[in-house]
Amino acid sequence: MWQKDNDFIIGKEVKEDIETEILIIGAGITGVTTAYNLIDSGFDVVLIDREKFFNETTAKSTGKLTYLQDLKYQEICNIYDYETAKLYYESQKEAIRLVKKNVKENKIDCSLEKEEAITFTTDEKEVPKFIKEEKILEKLEVNYSNVSDTFKNNGVKHLISVKNTYVFNPVKYLKGLLKKIKKSNNIRIFENSIATKIRKDDDYYVAIVNDFEIKTKKIILTCNYPFFIIPGFIPLKTYMEKSYITATKVDKNKKINGITSNYPTTSFRFYEEKDSKFFIYLSNSSKICDKLNFESNYNDTINTAKKITGKKPTYKWTNMDVMTNDFLPLIGRISDEEKDVFIATGYNTWGMTTGTIAAKILVDLLKHKKNKYEKVFSPSRSMNLKKIKNFAVNTLSSNAKAYVLNLIKKNPSWYKNKALVTKEDGKRIGIYFDEEGKKHKVSNICPHLKCFLNFNEVDKTWDCPCHGSRFDVDGNAIKGPSQYNIKIDETNE
Ligand SMILES: Cc1cc2nc3c(=O)[nH]c(=O)nc-3n(C[C@H](O)[C@H](O)[C@H](O)COP(=O)(O)OP(=O)(O)OC[C@H]3O[C@@H](n4cnc5c(N)ncnc54)[C@H](O)[C@@H]3O)c2cc1C
């Protein structure tokens, strides 16, 4: 949807060795906003992306800027306490203020609109959770209501509505920030520049990018899934969630957005540009280890959007985000030992706000300034695993579960436009038969952490159920964490 507005051409990629003070890897909302905050900072900065800037998770989001995030505050209270939930709430409100300020100062035309947001449920059993959430919202002095003048639906059992949240077009917003970055004297930007390794040499780091070396004092990983530093560290704290989204032309913009509390999640908003109005509808949002039937999830989302609007969707896409087991993002120094390596990830599908506040936290840390969110969002915080209900399901068992489901779903019939998983010479092989019946053979093992890959019938890709790497039918890596392909003769470690 927003990708159609992504016409910003940088025209430069890393083609030689480079030296810098700060290297930012990944130009989604986090990387671009971090670079923006570093304009005229006195630091020499390099910002790179493996493909076009902000064309990944950020461009595939629904573009809501809200602090009403399903039933988030009680989830944080359940694991931590009210004070932590309050800090999270304040971080989201501050992020909205920052986006508004950036839009105003740079006169960015990104359809930023104030509007009502609701969290609702059609399941009676969810209602006690809403009552609990309302108690926290009251303590936070949030002005909410249990009725909406705009959203009328007989099936709804309960809703929470607030009137002061925002929506925008994230790509147009980031284009606005990037224009200013491009004019700065201290920031160099490179697209089509993939980082594959990082090593430490004395008191600096070297990142291998397009087979060249970028020598840097500090590294900031804003690549959504910062895989290559300590592979075992991040996966245990995170899992991936995938959603299916449609945008359908409608006659009226109702200026309201909503999300359900039930799992799998459903969410909606409207978007207006020039003469067109769209209803954006997202559903079947679920952990990627839970749901392997991409095609039926996709069709279900499309059919429901059709039922609601009476029209065929104009745009259809899927998106994935990094989720954390304790509902808080991972932002800051990667560890006490590696003081000059920073990460920002785990936004739990609320990265428009959390990516914005992450950029503020990261720049405060670089400038040795205090930031009140530093401790609660620290990537090295200890998570209280006893209180995290779904920990085993989300991480430890996802591998085994995906494997079993994959075996059950294995389709042995040899016909066109289908894929199967088999073994050859003791190795797991994935074979896709295209429309003409031509075989495309790849390794079925993700080079990242050795999970078995599932075939995504909608996008015709091999997807990793553990951490979201994706490969095309010929084995080329198209989305991280894996930086390596799965071509049959060259399965890199
Ligand atoms: C379905 C869905 C809907 C969502 N809707 C909303 C919403 O309405 N509101 C909200 O607040 N949040 C929403 N989110 C969450 C939000 O989209 C993400 O949290 C956010 O976009 C993440 O931003 P990012 O900058 O961390 O990552 P990205 O936008 O993914 O940027 C990371 C960049 O790093 C690059 N990269 C990766 N690896 C490398 C490498 N090795 N070398 C160089 N570059 C690399 C990628 O190409 C990419 O451009 C949604 C998420 C999903 C899944």
The ligand as an SDF file (V2000), in Angstrom:
LIG
                    3D

 53 58  0  0  0  0  0  0  0  0999 V2000
    0.9300   -6.3820    9.8560 C   0  0  0  0  0  0  0  0  0  0  0  0
    1.6290   -5.3300   10.6340 C   0  0  0  0  0  0  0  0  0  0  0  0
    1.0130   -4.0930   10.8370 C   0  0  0  0  0  0  0  0  0  0  0  0
    1.6560   -3.1190   11.5860 C   0  0  0  0  0  0  0  0  0  0  0  0
    1.0240   -1.9250   11.7990 N   0  0  0  0  0  0  0  0  0  0  0  0
    1.5600   -1.0300   12.6440 C   0  0  0  0  0  0  0  0  0  0  0  0
    0.8590    0.1630   12.9880 C   0  0  0  0  0  0  0  0  0  0  0  0
   -0.2280    0.4330   12.5030 O   0  0  0  0  0  0  0  0  0  0  0  0
    1.4330    0.9930   13.8860 N   0  0  0  0  0  0  0  0  0  0  0  0
    2.6310    0.7240   14.4710 C   0  0  0  0  0  0  0  0  0  0  0  0
    3.0770    1.4790   15.3370 O   0  0  0  0  0  0  0  0  0  0  0  0
    3.3360   -0.3820   14.1140 N   0  0  0  0  0  0  0  0  0  0  0  0
    2.8380   -1.2590   13.2290 C   0  0  0  0  0  0  0  0  0  0  0  0
    3.5160   -2.3990   12.9120 N   0  0  0  0  0  0  0  0  0  0  0  0
    4.8830   -2.5950   13.4220 C   0  0  0  0  0  0  0  0  0  0  0  0
    5.8840   -1.8290   12.5880 C   0  0  0  0  0  0  0  0  0  0  0  0
    5.5860   -1.9760   11.2150 O   0  0  0  0  0  0  0  0  0  0  0  0
    7.3100   -2.3420   12.8390 C   0  0  0  0  0  0  0  0  0  0  0  0
    7.5070   -2.5410   14.2120 O   0  0  0  0  0  0  0  0  0  0  0  0
    8.3150   -1.3260   12.3550 C   0  0  0  0  0  0  0  0  0  0  0  0
    8.0380   -0.9920   11.0130 O   0  0  0  0  0  0  0  0  0  0  0  0
    9.7260   -1.8660   12.4680 C   0  0  0  0  0  0  0  0  0  0  0  0
   10.5620   -0.8630   11.9880 O   0  0  0  0  0  0  0  0  0  0  0  0
   12.1080   -1.1170   11.8580 P   0  0  0  0  0  0  0  0  0  0  0  0
   12.7230    0.1570   11.4020 O   0  0  0  0  0  0  0  0  0  0  0  0
   12.6210   -1.7120   13.1070 O   0  0  0  0  0  0  0  0  0  0  0  0
   12.2400   -2.2860   10.7670 O   0  0  0  0  0  0  0  0  0  0  0  0
   12.0820   -2.2750    9.1730 P   0  0  0  0  0  0  0  0  0  0  0  0
   11.0680   -1.3200    8.7110 O   0  0  0  0  0  0  0  0  0  0  0  0
   11.9400   -3.6990    8.7610 O   0  0  0  0  0  0  0  0  0  0  0  0
   13.4900   -1.7590    8.7040 O   0  0  0  0  0  0  0  0  0  0  0  0
   14.6470   -2.5710    8.7920 C   0  0  0  0  0  0  0  0  0  0  0  0
   15.4640   -2.3410    7.5500 C   0  0  0  0  0  0  0  0  0  0  0  0
   16.6940   -3.0650    7.6990 O   0  0  0  0  0  0  0  0  0  0  0  0
   17.0740   -3.5700    6.4430 C   0  0  0  0  0  0  0  0  0  0  0  0
   18.0060   -4.6820    6.6930 N   0  0  0  0  0  0  0  0  0  0  0  0
   17.7280   -5.8860    7.2330 C   0  0  0  0  0  0  0  0  0  0  0  0
   18.8380   -6.6450    7.2920 N   0  0  0  0  0  0  0  0  0  0  0  0
   19.8440   -5.8850    6.7710 C   0  0  0  0  0  0  0  0  0  0  0  0
   21.2360   -6.1200    6.5420 C   0  0  0  0  0  0  0  0  0  0  0  0
   21.7850   -7.2600    6.8780 N   0  0  0  0  0  0  0  0  0  0  0  0
   21.9690   -5.1480    5.9730 N   0  0  0  0  0  0  0  0  0  0  0  0
   21.4090   -3.9550    5.6240 C   0  0  0  0  0  0  0  0  0  0  0  0
   20.0880   -3.6900    5.8290 N   0  0  0  0  0  0  0  0  0  0  0  0
   19.3270   -4.6350    6.3960 C   0  0  0  0  0  0  0  0  0  0  0  0
   15.7550   -3.9770    5.8000 C   0  0  0  0  0  0  0  0  0  0  0  0
   15.8580   -4.0210    4.3890 O   0  0  0  0  0  0  0  0  0  0  0  0
   14.8050   -2.8840    6.2930 C   0  0  0  0  0  0  0  0  0  0  0  0
   14.6390   -1.8350    5.3540 O   0  0  0  0  0  0  0  0  0  0  0  0
    2.9250   -3.3790   12.1480 C   0  0  0  0  0  0  0  0  0  0  0  0
    3.5340   -4.6050   11.9310 C   0  0  0  0  0  0  0  0  0  0  0  0
    2.9120   -5.5810   11.2010 C   0  0  0  0  0  0  0  0  0  0  0  0
    3.5720   -6.9060   11.0030 C   0  0  0  0  0  0  0  0  0  0  0  0
  1  2  1  0
  2  3  1  0
  2 52  2  0
  3  4  2  0
  4  5  1  0
  4 50  1  0
  5  6  2  0
  6  7  1  0
  6 13  1  0
  7  8  2  0
  7  9  1  0
  9 10  1  0
 10 11  2  0
 10 12  1  0
 12 13  2  0
 13 14  1  0
 14 15  1  0
 14 50  1  0
 15 16  1  0
 16 17  1  0
 16 18  1  0
 18 19  1  0
 18 20  1  0
 20 21  1  0
 20 22  1  0
 22 23  1  0
 23 24  1  0
 24 25  2  0
 24 26  1  0
 24 27  1  0
 27 28  1  0
 28 29  2  0
 28 30  1  0
 28 31  1  0
 31 32  1  0
 32 33  1  0
 33 34  1  0
 33 48  1  0
 34 35  1  0
 35 36  1  0
 35 46  1  0
 36 37  1  0
 36 45  1  0
 37 38  2  0
 38 39  1  0
 39 40  1  0
 39 45  2  0
 40 41  1  0
 40 42  2  0
 42 43  1  0
 43 44  2  0
 44 45  1  0
 46 47  1  0
 46 48  1  0
 48 49  1  0
 50 51  2  0
 51 52  1  0
 52 53  1  0
M  END
$$$$
